Amino acid sequence: MRAVAAMPDGSLVVAGAFTTAGGVPANRIARWNGAGWEALGDGVDGTTYALQVLPDGDLAVGGAFVNAGGVSARKIARWDGSAWHTYANGFSSPATVYALAVHNGELLAGGDFNVNATRLARWDGTAWQNFAGGTGFAVFHLSHAANGDLVVAGKQSPGIPVSNIVRHNGTSWIPIGGQSQADNIVHCVAELANGDFVAAGNFTNIDGVPIGKLARWDGSSWSTFAGEITSDTVFFVKPLADSRLAVGGANPLRDGRYWSGMYIWDGSAWSSPDLEPGFNGVIHVATRLRNGNIVVGGEFTKTPSGPANRVACWDGTHWNPLGEGVSDAVFTIVDALAEGPSGDIFVGGIFNTAGGAPANNIARWDGTSWHAMGSGIQRFSSGDLVVNDIAVMPSGGVIATGAFDTAGGVPANHIARWDGSAWWPLGSGMGGGSTGFVFMNSLIVMPSGDLVAGGSFTSAGGLPIKYIARWDGTNWWPLGQGLNNQANSFALMPNGDLIAGGLFRLADGMTANRIARWNGTSWSPLGSGMAGTSTTWVLALDTLPSGELVAGGIFDTAGGVAAKNIAVWDGAAWRPMSTGTDGGVYAMAHRTSTDLFVGGDFLTAGGHDSAYFARWACLCPADFNGDGFVNGDDYDAFASLFDIADPGADLNNDGFVNGDDYDGFASHFDVGC
């Protein structure tokens, strides 16, 4: 989203680079009417950067588009509430309109264009004209000073230093202060109550003075405003009525994407109201504790409830840090979690301290304090993910697996057991590859007490066992003919069958695309499995109380049905979970029958902004009102919608409300979910 405008009727218009709003198709611009999102006709065909409400209530729109509502409208157009209109020929390419304003009753457009006008133009009602001779820089900001002067800011052309934070007093151009030459884009300028000006952008100096992203002109010089803030770029500055200052910016995330944040200056300190609460880093692992709480781990240092260093616990109301968490001087990640019999939490990944004390890549949290586990686990080679999974054995001991060859100073090839005081290998461990290095991905304890391990190994205990193996306490064993590639995730079905997900295509030599079921004697596929246009993985699995299985990872379809990165197996077929996520799903854990926690490397889930973490509610179809119980209230709630053929009663999502939905609900109700 790049721009917002409040309309005279109380509705809100937003614009940017999106193509849907609240699930409604809306090309780069949409209106919130108080109850839902709606498109503005056919929208525009390119990113929109600027909105300006006109005196007659129409809306001017500027950006990088060529057409508006299917009509040629180069970079600028007008919406009258029902149709799009052009402003003559607009601005010929190459051109972009970044800023709009109404000045002395005329519409001004600023941007990067040189045809019809030079970077700043006014609409005289018939044609575009240069405003005050234009500017020598690309215009990104237009506003008004308290005295009515027009304030203009933007970006200098390479190698052409000019004042790019200026105002026009009706007669001439004047720098805001000094030479007002910023070395990069100035996105916004605001005047404070005392007459000082604050400029925001991604510049690093003004007039040769080192200044980062937020600068203040106090009437005599430029200086950094109230110290640095963490945003990569500051896009807006807004003085508030109570003398506070709101600042909005973009924080860099993975893969070149950004997540916005807001900061408030109260005159003495910065704070963040978390107007877009979320995690600020990828979630790699999640586990449900016996008390119903959920613990997640990953790369984050912030949760929706506040700071937490790579590991946090949801108690049903808030996210809580586990003390000081874990850290490493170079790179920190939590990739493994497990609960011990006394409620302790074992944490593994890449780190060298836990709670501020030395702890090499694995540690124990007792609910109050962190504890090292001997000398920990040593890296196979620098930079590799050290501990990928942890399992607690019913017979005692904690098993850790990952990219290591030493645990507690004892040789242990990729897998080791902690007995409470020392580390021990599990036989000769795993091997494979020309260097002996393998990826170890997942562990699970079977109902029998045996341990199953998955990874990229081609030998276990010195035997030719590929990708999945079982440890009976003494020896390693294959599971049938095994798999033809890595197993990355495991889950147990209610009857004790094992589900494996990963990169494999074959199980027991039969086609099983990335997911398969082991019944104790043989493998079988789950439908036609997963497929995608790029590398396809199943990276997370969770069995729900209803007996259904949720699979997450990186895929486009499940069972031939469109399912973006997450899907549900009901025992016979796959179904999607809304529109899925826009990035990989790496972790899942359910808190109740109606509450599934999902983590990964995504920014949206079901079409909604949800950085790295999302919750899917009402997983139990019979708990129709989502209160956590299956009772008569659910039957009444379903019947009330069914009686009026409300789409909410379309339980099987076939587009019709009929007896099939009623029978389906009754079946779920009868079995309690």
C-alpha positions as CSV (number, residue, x, y, z in Angstrom):
1,M,0.0,0.0,0.0
2,R,1.4,3.4,-1.0
3,A,-1.3,6.0,-0.4
4,V,-4.5,6.5,1.7
5,A,-7.2,9.1,1.3
6,A,-10.3,9.8,3.5
7,M,-13.3,10.6,1.2
8,P,-16.0,13.2,2.0
9,D,-18.6,10.4,2.6
10,G,-16.4,8.9,5.4
11,S,-15.1,6.0,3.3
12,L,-11.4,5.3,2.9
13,V,-9.5,4.7,-0.3
14,V,-6.2,2.9,-0.4
15,A,-3.8,2.5,-3.3
16,G,-0.6,0.7,-4.1
17,A,0.6,-2.4,-6.1
18,F,-2.1,-4.9,-4.9
19,T,-4.7,-6.7,-7.0
20,T,-7.1,-7.8,-4.3
21,A,-8.5,-6.2,-1.2
22,G,-10.2,-8.3,1.4
23,G,-10.5,-11.1,-1.2
24,V,-12.2,-8.7,-3.7
25,P,-10.5,-8.1,-7.0
26,A,-9.2,-4.5,-7.0
27,N,-6.5,-3.4,-9.3
28,R,-4.1,-1.2,-7.3
29,I,-6.9,0.9,-5.7
30,A,-9.8,0.0,-3.4
31,R,-12.4,1.6,-1.2
32,W,-13.4,0.6,2.3
33,N,-17.1,1.5,2.7
34,G,-17.3,0.7,6.4
35,A,-18.4,-2.9,6.0
36,G,-16.2,-4.3,3.2
37,W,-13.8,-3.6,0.4
38,E,-14.9,-2.7,-3.1
39,A,-13.1,-1.9,-6.3
40,L,-13.1,1.4,-8.1
41,G,-14.3,0.2,-11.4
42,D,-11.5,-1.7,-13.2
43,G,-8.9,0.1,-11.3
44,V,-5.5,1.0,-12.9
45,D,-2.9,-1.2,-14.6
46,G,0.2,0.0,-12.7
47,T,1.4,0.9,-9.2
48,T,-0.4,3.9,-7.6
49,Y,1.7,6.2,-5.5
50,A,-0.5,9.2,-4.8
51,L,-4.1,10.1,-4.0
52,Q,-5.7,13.6,-3.6
53,V,-9.3,14.4,-2.8
54,L,-10.4,17.3,-5.0
55,P,-12.6,20.2,-3.9
56,D,-15.6,18.7,-5.7
57,G,-15.2,15.4,-3.9
58,D,-13.6,13.6,-6.9
59,L,-10.4,11.7,-6.4
60,A,-7.2,12.3,-8.3
61,V,-4.9,9.3,-8.7
62,G,-1.2,9.3,-9.7
63,G,1.3,6.6,-10.3
64,A,3.1,4.4,-12.9
65,F,0.0,3.2,-14.7
66,V,-1.0,3.7,-18.4
67,N,-4.7,2.9,-18.2
68,A,-7.5,3.6,-15.7
69,G,-10.8,1.8,-16.0
70,G,-9.6,0.5,-19.4
71,V,-9.1,4.0,-20.7
72,S,-5.8,5.5,-21.7
73,A,-4.7,7.7,-18.7
74,R,-1.0,8.1,-18.6
75,K,0.2,8.3,-15.0
76,I,-2.7,10.3,-13.7
77,A,-6.5,9.9,-13.7
78,R,-9.7,11.1,-11.9
79,W,-12.4,8.9,-10.2
80,D,-15.8,10.6,-9.9
81,G,-17.4,7.9,-7.8
82,S,-18.6,5.8,-10.6
83,A,-16.2,6.2,-13.6
84,W,-12.6,7.0,-14.5
85,H,-11.6,10.2,-16.4
86,T,-8.4,11.3,-18.0
87,Y,-6.4,14.6,-17.6
88,A,-5.8,15.3,-21.3
89,N,-2.8,13.2,-22.4
90,G,-1.4,12.8,-18.9
91,F,2.4,12.4,-18.9
92,S,4.3,10.5,-21.6
93,S,6.6,7.7,-20.7
94,P,9.1,7.4,-19.2
95,A,7.2,9.1,-16.4
96,T,5.8,8.4,-12.9
97,V,3.6,10.6,-10.7
98,Y,4.6,10.3,-7.0
99,A,2.8,13.2,-5.4
100,L,-0.4,15.2,-5.7
101,A,-1.7,18.3,-4.0
102,V,-4.3,21.1,-4.4
103,H,-2.6,24.5,-4.4
104,N,-4.5,27.8,-4.9
105,G,-7.5,25.8,-6.2
106,E,-5.4,23.9,-8.8
107,L,-4.3,20.3,-8.9
108,L,-0.5,19.9,-8.8
109,A,1.3,16.7,-9.9
110,G,4.9,16.0,-8.9
111,G,7.1,13.1,-10.1
112,D,9.7,12.1,-12.6
113,F,8.7,13.4,-16.0
114,N,9.9,16.0,-18.5
115,V,7.2,16.0,-21.2
116,N,4.4,18.6,-20.8
117,A,6.1,19.9,-17.6
118,T,9.4,19.4,-15.7
119,R,8.7,17.2,-12.7
120,L,6.1,19.6,-11.2
121,A,2.9,20.5,-13.1
122,R,-0.4,22.2,-12.5
123,W,-3.7,21.4,-14.2
124,D,-5.3,24.6,-15.5
125,G,-8.6,22.8,-16.3
126,T,-7.6,22.0,-19.9
127,A,-3.9,21.2,-20.0
128,W,-0.8,20.6,-17.9
129,Q,1.5,23.6,-17.3
130,N,4.8,23.9,-15.6
131,F,4.5,25.1,-12.0
132,A,6.9,27.9,-11.3
133,G,9.3,26.6,-13.9
134,G,9.3,23.1,-12.6
135,T,12.1,21.6,-10.4
136,G,15.6,20.3,-10.9
137,F,14.7,17.1,-9.0
138,A,12.2,14.2,-9.1
139,V,9.3,15.2,-6.9
140,F,8.2,12.7,-4.2
141,H,6.4,15.0,-1.8
142,L,4.0,18.0,-1.9
143,S,2.4,19.7,1.1
144,H,1.8,23.1,2.6
145,A,3.7,25.0,5.3
146,A,1.7,26.8,8.0
147,N,2.0,30.1,6.1
148,G,0.6,28.6,2.9
149,D,3.9,28.1,1.1
150,L,4.1,25.0,-1.1
151,V,6.6,22.5,0.3
152,V,8.3,20.3,-2.3
153,A,10.8,17.5,-1.8
154,G,12.3,14.6,-3.7
155,K,15.4,13.1,-5.2
156,Q,18.3,14.8,-7.0
157,S,19.4,13.6,-10.4
158,P,22.7,11.6,-10.3
159,G,25.7,14.0,-10.4
160,I,23.5,17.1,-10.3
161,P,23.4,18.6,-6.8
162,V,20.4,20.8,-6.3
163,S,18.3,21.8,-3.3
164,N,15.7,19.1,-3.0
165,I,13.8,20.2,0.1
166,V,12.3,23.5,-0.8
167,R,9.3,25.7,-0.6
168,H,7.6,28.2,-3.0
169,N,6.4,31.4,-1.5
170,G,4.3,32.4,-4.5
171,T,7.1,34.2,-6.1
172,S,10.3,32.1,-5.9
173,W,11.9,28.9,-4.7
174,I,13.6,28.9,-1.3
175,P,15.5,26.0,0.4
176,I,13.9,25.0,3.7
177,G,17.2,25.6,5.4
178,G,20.8,25.9,4.4
179,Q,21.2,24.4,0.9
180,S,18.7,21.6,1.7
181,Q,20.6,19.2,-0.5
182,A,19.8,15.6,0.5
183,D,21.9,12.8,-1.1
184,N,18.9,10.5,-1.7
185,I,15.1,10.5,-1.8
186,V,13.2,12.7,0.6
187,H,9.8,11.1,0.9
188,C,8.1,13.5,3.3
189,V,8.4,16.9,5.0
190,A,6.4,18.1,8.0
191,E,6.4,21.4,9.9
192,L,6.3,21.2,13.7
193,A,4.3,23.6,15.9
194,N,7.5,25.6,16.7
195,G,8.3,26.2,13.1
196,D,11.0,23.5,12.7
197,F,10.8,21.2,9.7
198,V,11.4,17.4,9.8
199,A,12.4,15.6,6.6
200,A,12.1,11.8,6.1
201,G,13.5,9.4,3.5
202,N,16.4,7.1,2.9
203,F,19.1,9.8,2.6
204,T,22.4,9.6,4.6
205,N,23.4,13.2,4.6
206,I,22.0,16.7,4.0
207,D,24.3,19.5,3.0
208,G,27.2,17.1,3.5
209,V,26.3,16.5,7.2
210,P,25.9,12.8,8.0
211,I,22.2,12.4,8.9
212,G,20.2,9.2,8.7
213,K,16.6,8.9,7.3
214,L,15.0,11.5,9.7
215,A,16.4,15.0,9.9
216,R,15.4,18.3,11.6
217,W,15.9,21.9,10.5
218,D,15.8,24.0,13.6
219,G,16.2,27.4,11.9
220,S,20.0,27.3,11.8
221,S,21.2,23.8,10.9
222,W,20.2,20.3,9.9
223,S,20.7,17.4,12.4
224,T,19.5,13.9,13.0
225,F,16.1,14.0,14.6
226,A,16.1,12.4,18.1
227,G,18.6,9.7,17.2
228,E,18.3,6.9,14.7
229,I,15.3,4.6,14.2
230,T,15.5,1.1,12.8
231,S,13.5,1.5,9.5
232,D,15.4,1.0,6.3
233,T,13.4,4.0,4.8
234,V,11.1,6.5,6.4
235,F,8.1,7.2,4.2
236,F,6.0,9.7,6.3
237,V,6.1,12.1,9.2
238,K,2.9,13.3,10.8
239,P,2.7,15.8,13.7
240,L,-0.1,14.7,16.1
241,A,-2.5,16.9,18.0
242,D,-0.8,16.3,21.3
243,S,2.6,17.5,20.1
244,R,3.8,13.9,19.5
245,L,5.3,12.9,16.1
246,A,4.3,9.8,14.2
247,V,6.9,8.3,11.8
248,G,6.3,5.4,9.4
249,G,8.9,3.3,7.7
250,A,9.7,0.1,6.0
251,N,11.8,-2.6,7.7
252,P,13.7,-5.0,5.4
253,L,12.6,-8.6,5.4
254,R,13.8,-11.7,3.5
255,D,13.7,-11.9,-0.3
256,G,13.6,-8.1,-0.8
257,R,10.2,-7.8,0.8
258,Y,9.3,-5.2,3.5
259,W,7.1,-5.0,6.5
260,S,5.9,-1.6,7.7
261,G,6.3,-0.2,11.1
262,M,5.3,3.0,13.0
263,Y,7.2,4.9,15.7
264,I,6.0,7.7,18.0
265,W,8.2,10.4,19.4
266,D,6.8,11.9,22.6
267,G,9.4,14.6,23.0
268,S,11.8,12.5,25.0
269,A,11.7,8.9,23.7
270,W,10.6,6.7,20.8
271,S,8.0,4.0,21.1
272,S,6.2,1.7,18.7
273,P,2.5,1.2,19.0
274,D,2.7,-1.9,16.8
275,L,-0.1,-0.7,14.5
276,E,0.7,-3.8,12.4
277,P,1.6,-6.3,15.1
278,G,3.4,-9.4,14.0
279,F,6.7,-11.3,14.2
280,N,9.7,-9.7,12.5
281,G,11.4,-12.8,11.4
282,V,10.8,-16.3,10.0
283,I,9.2,-18.9,12.3
284,H,10.8,-22.4,11.8
285,V,9.3,-24.5,14.5
286,A,6.2,-24.8,16.7
287,T,5.2,-27.2,19.4
288,R,2.2,-27.7,21.7
289,L,2.9,-28.1,25.4
290,R,0.8,-30.4,27.5
291,N,-0.9,-27.4,29.2
292,G,-2.1,-26.2,25.7
293,N,0.3,-23.4,25.4
294,I,2.2,-23.0,22.1
295,V,6.0,-22.4,21.8
296,V,7.5,-21.1,18.5
297,G,11.1,-20.6,17.5
298,G,12.8,-19.1,14.5
299,E,14.7,-15.9,13.5
300,F,12.5,-13.3,15.1
301,T,13.4,-10.8,17.9
302,K,9.8,-9.4,18.2
303,T,6.4,-10.9,18.6
304,P,3.0,-9.2,18.6
305,S,3.3,-8.8,22.4
306,G,6.9,-7.5,22.5
307,P,10.5,-8.5,22.3
308,A,11.5,-12.1,22.3
309,N,14.9,-13.5,21.2
310,R,14.1,-16.3,18.7
311,V,11.7,-18.2,21.0
312,A,8.4,-17.3,22.6
313,C,5.4,-18.9,24.3
314,W,1.7,-18.2,23.7
315,D,-0.3,-18.6,26.9
316,G,-3.8,-18.0,25.3
317,T,-3.6,-14.3,25.7
318,H,-0.1,-13.0,25.1
319,W,3.3,-14.0,23.6
320,N,5.9,-14.3,26.4
321,P,9.6,-14.4,25.9
322,L,11.6,-17.3,27.5
323,G,13.9,-15.1,29.6
324,E,16.6,-13.5,27.5
325,G,16.1,-16.1,24.8
326,V,19.1,-17.3,22.7
327,S,21.7,-15.5,20.6
328,D,24.8,-15.9,18.6
329,A,27.3,-13.2,17.5
330,V,27.0,-14.1,13.8
331,F,23.6,-15.6,13.1
332,T,20.9,-17.0,15.4
333,I,18.1,-19.4,14.7
334,V,15.8,-21.7,16.7
335,D,14.9,-24.8,14.6
336,A,14.0,-27.4,17.3
337,L,11.7,-27.5,20.3
338,A,10.5,-30.3,22.6
339,E,8.9,-30.5,26.0
340,G,10.4,-32.7,28.7
341,P,8.4,-34.9,31.2
342,S,8.6,-32.2,33.9
343,G,7.6,-29.4,31.6
344,D,11.1,-28.2,30.7
345,I,11.5,-27.0,27.1
346,F,14.5,-28.1,25.1
347,V,15.6,-25.7,22.4
348,G,18.0,-26.3,19.6
349,G,19.4,-24.4,16.5
350,I,22.3,-22.1,16.0
351,F,23.3,-20.1,19.1
352,N,26.1,-19.8,21.6
353,T,24.3,-18.3,24.5
354,A,21.0,-18.9,26.3
355,G,19.9,-16.4,28.8
356,G,23.2,-14.7,28.4
357,A,25.2,-17.7,29.5
358,P,27.3,-20.0,27.2
359,A,25.2,-22.8,25.6
360,N,26.3,-24.3,22.4
361,N,23.4,-24.8,20.0
362,I,21.1,-26.6,22.5
363,A,19.8,-25.6,25.9
364,R,17.0,-26.3,28.5
365,W,14.5,-23.8,29.8
366,D,13.0,-24.7,33.2
367,G,10.3,-22.1,33.2
368,T,12.4,-19.6,34.9
369,S,16.1,-20.0,33.8
370,W,18.2,-21.3,31.0
371,H,20.6,-24.2,31.5
372,A,23.4,-25.5,29.2
373,M,23.4,-29.2,28.3
374,G,27.0,-30.1,29.0
375,S,29.3,-28.5,26.5
376,G,26.5,-28.7,23.9
377,I,26.8,-29.7,20.3
378,Q,29.6,-28.7,18.0
379,R,29.0,-27.6,14.4
380,F,30.0,-29.8,11.5
381,S,31.1,-26.7,9.7
382,S,30.6,-23.0,10.2
383,G,27.2,-21.7,9.1
384,D,25.4,-25.1,9.0
385,L,22.2,-25.4,10.9
386,V,23.4,-27.3,13.9
387,V,20.3,-28.8,15.7
388,N,17.4,-29.4,13.4
389,D,15.1,-31.4,15.7
390,I,14.8,-32.7,19.3
391,A,12.8,-35.7,20.7
392,V,12.3,-36.7,24.3
393,M,12.3,-40.5,24.7
394,P,9.7,-42.2,27.0
395,S,12.5,-44.3,28.5
396,G,14.5,-41.2,29.4
397,G,17.0,-39.1,27.5
398,V,16.8,-36.3,24.9
399,I,17.7,-37.0,21.3
400,A,19.1,-34.2,19.1
401,T,19.8,-34.4,15.4
402,G,21.4,-32.0,12.9
403,A,24.5,-31.0,11.2
404,F,27.1,-32.0,13.7
405,D,29.7,-34.7,14.3
406,T,30.5,-34.1,17.9
407,A,28.2,-33.8,21.0
408,G,29.7,-32.9,24.4
409,G,33.1,-33.7,23.0
410,V,32.0,-37.2,22.0
411,P,32.0,-38.3,18.3
412,A,28.3,-38.5,17.2
413,N,27.4,-38.5,13.6
414,H,24.4,-36.2,13.2
415,I,22.5,-37.7,16.1
416,A,23.1,-38.0,19.9
417,R,21.4,-38.7,23.2
418,W,21.6,-36.5,26.4
419,D,21.1,-38.6,29.6
420,G,20.9,-35.6,31.9
421,S,24.7,-35.3,32.5
422,A,26.5,-36.5,29.3
423,W,26.1,-37.0,25.5
424,W,26.1,-40.4,23.8
425,P,26.0,-41.4,20.2
426,L,23.2,-43.6,18.7
427,G,25.3,-46.3,17.2
428,S,27.5,-45.0,14.5
429,G,24.8,-42.5,13.5
430,M,24.1,-41.4,9.9
431,G,26.3,-41.0,6.9
432,G,26.2,-40.2,3.2
433,G,27.7,-37.9,0.6
434,S,31.4,-37.6,-0.4
435,T,32.2,-35.6,2.8
436,G,30.0,-37.6,5.2
437,F,27.9,-34.5,5.8
438,V,24.1,-35.0,5.6
439,F,21.1,-32.9,6.5
440,M,19.1,-34.3,9.4
441,N,15.6,-32.9,9.4
442,S,13.1,-34.6,11.7
443,L,12.6,-37.0,14.6
444,I,9.5,-38.6,16.0
445,V,8.9,-41.1,18.8
446,M,6.6,-44.0,17.8
447,P,3.9,-45.5,20.1
448,S,6.3,-48.5,20.6
449,G,8.9,-46.2,22.0
450,D,11.2,-46.5,18.9
451,L,12.6,-43.4,17.3
452,V,12.2,-42.6,13.6
453,A,14.7,-40.1,12.0
454,G,14.5,-38.5,8.6
455,G,17.1,-36.6,6.5
456,S,19.4,-36.8,3.5
457,F,21.5,-39.8,4.8
458,T,22.2,-42.9,2.8
459,S,23.4,-45.0,5.7
460,A,22.4,-45.5,9.3
461,G,24.4,-47.5,11.8
462,G,26.7,-48.4,8.9
463,L,23.8,-50.1,7.0
464,P,22.5,-48.9,3.6
465,I,19.4,-47.2,4.8
466,K,18.3,-44.2,2.9
467,Y,16.4,-41.0,4.1
468,I,14.4,-42.6,6.9
469,A,15.4,-45.0,9.6
470,R,14.1,-46.5,12.9
471,W,16.2,-46.8,16.1
472,D,15.0,-49.5,18.6
473,G,17.4,-48.5,21.3
474,T,20.2,-50.7,20.0
475,N,20.2,-50.8,16.3
476,W,19.0,-48.8,13.2
477,W,16.4,-50.4,10.9
478,P,14.8,-49.5,7.5
479,L,11.1,-48.8,7.1
480,G,10.3,-51.1,4.2
481,Q,12.1,-50.0,1.0
482,G,12.1,-46.5,2.4
483,L,11.9,-43.3,0.4
484,N,13.8,-42.0,-2.6
485,N,14.7,-38.6,-1.1
486,Q,14.7,-36.6,2.1
487,A,12.0,-36.9,4.8
488,N,11.6,-33.4,6.4
489,S,8.6,-33.8,8.7
490,F,6.6,-36.4,10.6
491,A,3.2,-36.8,12.3
492,L,1.3,-39.7,14.0
493,M,-2.3,-40.5,13.1
494,P,-4.7,-41.5,15.8
495,N,-4.2,-45.2,15.1
496,G,-0.4,-44.9,15.4
497,D,0.4,-44.8,11.6
498,L,3.3,-42.6,10.7
499,I,3.0,-39.8,8.1
500,A,6.2,-38.6,6.5
501,G,6.5,-35.5,4.4
502,G,9.5,-34.2,2.5
503,L,11.2,-34.0,-0.9
504,F,10.6,-37.6,-1.9
505,R,8.5,-38.8,-4.9
506,L,8.6,-42.6,-4.1
507,A,7.8,-44.7,-1.0
508,D,8.4,-48.4,-1.2
509,G,9.0,-47.8,-4.9
510,M,5.5,-46.5,-5.4
511,T,4.6,-42.9,-6.4
512,A,4.0,-40.8,-3.3
513,N,4.5,-37.2,-4.1
514,R,6.1,-35.6,-1.1
515,I,3.9,-37.3,1.5
516,A,3.2,-41.0,2.5
517,R,1.8,-43.2,5.2
518,W,3.6,-46.0,7.0
519,N,1.3,-48.6,8.7
520,G,4.0,-50.6,10.3
521,T,4.6,-52.9,7.4
522,S,4.3,-50.9,4.2
523,W,4.0,-47.4,2.7
524,S,1.0,-45.9,0.9
525,P,0.4,-42.5,-0.8
526,L,-2.1,-39.8,0.4
527,G,-4.0,-39.3,-2.8
528,S,-1.8,-37.8,-5.5
529,G,0.2,-35.8,-3.0
530,M,1.7,-32.4,-3.6
531,A,3.0,-30.6,-6.7
532,G,4.3,-27.2,-7.6
533,T,6.0,-25.2,-10.3
534,S,9.3,-25.1,-8.4
535,T,10.9,-27.2,-5.8
536,T,8.1,-28.8,-3.8
537,W,8.5,-29.8,-0.2
538,V,6.3,-30.9,2.7
539,L,8.0,-29.3,5.7
540,A,5.4,-29.4,8.5
541,L,2.7,-31.8,9.6
542,D,0.1,-31.7,12.4
543,T,-2.7,-34.2,13.2
544,L,-5.8,-32.5,14.5
545,P,-8.1,-33.9,17.3
546,S,-10.6,-34.6,14.6
547,G,-8.1,-37.1,13.0
548,E,-7.6,-34.9,10.0
549,L,-4.0,-34.1,8.9
550,V,-2.7,-30.6,8.0
551,A,0.4,-30.5,5.7
552,G,2.4,-27.3,5.1
553,G,5.4,-26.6,3.0
554,I,6.1,-25.2,-0.5
555,F,3.6,-26.4,-3.0
556,D,0.9,-25.2,-5.3
557,T,-1.5,-28.1,-5.3
558,A,-2.6,-31.0,-3.0
559,G,-4.4,-33.9,-4.6
560,G,-4.6,-32.0,-7.8
561,V,-6.5,-29.1,-6.1
562,A,-5.1,-25.6,-5.8
563,A,-3.7,-25.3,-2.3
564,K,-1.0,-22.7,-1.7
565,N,1.5,-24.1,0.7
566,I,-1.0,-25.6,3.2
567,A,-3.8,-28.2,2.9
568,V,-5.9,-30.6,4.9
569,W,-6.2,-34.4,4.4
570,D,-9.6,-35.8,5.6
571,G,-8.7,-39.4,5.1
572,A,-9.9,-39.6,1.5
573,A,-9.1,-36.3,-0.2
574,W,-7.1,-33.0,0.1
575,R,-8.8,-29.6,0.5
576,P,-7.2,-26.1,0.6
577,M,-7.2,-23.8,3.6
578,S,-8.7,-20.7,2.1
579,T,-6.1,-19.1,-0.3
580,G,-3.1,-20.4,1.7
581,T,0.0,-18.4,2.2
582,D,2.3,-16.3,0.0
583,G,5.4,-18.1,1.2
584,G,6.6,-21.4,2.7
585,V,4.9,-23.0,5.8
586,Y,7.6,-24.4,8.1
587,A,5.8,-25.0,11.4
588,M,2.4,-25.9,12.7
589,A,0.8,-26.8,16.1
590,H,-2.8,-26.9,17.2
591,R,-3.9,-25.5,20.5
592,T,-7.5,-26.7,20.5
593,S,-9.7,-28.3,18.0
594,T,-10.5,-24.9,16.6
595,D,-7.1,-23.1,16.8
596,L,-4.2,-24.0,14.5
597,F,-0.9,-22.0,14.7
598,V,1.1,-21.7,11.5
599,G,4.5,-20.3,11.0
600,G,6.9,-19.8,8.1
601,D,8.4,-17.4,5.6
602,F,5.2,-15.7,4.5
603,L,3.7,-12.2,4.8
604,T,0.0,-13.0,4.0
605,A,-2.3,-15.9,4.9
606,G,-5.8,-16.2,3.4
607,G,-5.2,-12.9,1.7
608,H,-4.6,-11.1,4.9
609,D,-1.4,-9.4,6.1
610,S,0.1,-11.8,8.6
611,A,3.9,-11.6,8.8
612,Y,5.5,-15.0,9.4
613,F,2.6,-16.2,11.7
614,A,-1.1,-16.9,11.2
615,R,-3.9,-18.7,13.0
616,W,-6.6,-20.8,11.4
617,A,-9.8,-20.9,13.4
618,C,-12.7,-23.3,13.6
619,L,-10.8,-26.4,12.3
620,C,-13.6,-28.5,13.9
621,P,-16.6,-28.3,11.6
622,A,-19.0,-29.3,14.3
623,D,-17.8,-26.5,16.6
624,F,-19.8,-24.1,14.3
625,N,-19.7,-21.2,16.7
626,G,-16.0,-21.6,17.5
627,D,-16.4,-21.6,21.3
628,G,-14.3,-24.7,21.7
629,F,-17.2,-27.0,22.5
630,V,-19.5,-29.2,20.4
631,N,-23.1,-28.9,21.7
632,G,-26.6,-27.8,20.8
633,D,-25.5,-24.2,20.3
634,D,-23.5,-25.3,17.3
635,Y,-26.5,-27.2,15.8
636,D,-28.7,-24.1,16.3
637,A,-26.1,-21.8,14.7
638,F,-25.7,-24.1,11.7
639,A,-29.4,-24.6,11.3
640,S,-30.1,-20.8,11.4
641,L,-27.8,-20.3,8.4
642,F,-28.9,-23.4,6.6
643,D,-32.6,-22.3,6.8
644,I,-31.9,-19.2,4.8
645,A,-29.3,-20.8,2.5
646,D,-26.6,-18.6,3.8
647,P,-23.2,-19.3,2.2
648,G,-21.8,-19.8,5.7
649,A,-23.7,-23.1,5.8
650,D,-21.9,-24.3,2.6
651,L,-19.9,-26.8,4.6
652,N,-18.4,-28.7,1.7
653,N,-17.6,-25.5,-0.2
654,D,-19.2,-26.7,-3.4
655,G,-21.0,-23.4,-4.0
656,F,-24.5,-24.7,-2.9
657,V,-26.3,-25.0,0.4
658,N,-28.2,-28.3,0.4
659,G,-28.7,-31.6,2.1
660,D,-25.1,-32.6,1.5
661,D,-24.0,-29.8,3.8
662,Y,-26.6,-30.8,6.5
663,D,-25.5,-34.4,6.3
664,G,-21.8,-33.4,6.6
665,F,-22.4,-31.3,9.6
666,A,-24.5,-34.0,11.3
667,S,-21.7,-36.5,10.7
668,H,-19.1,-34.2,12.3
669,F,-21.5,-33.4,15.2
670,D,-22.1,-37.1,15.9
671,V,-18.4,-37.8,16.3
672,G,-17.7,-34.7,18.3
673,C,-15.9,-32.7,15.6
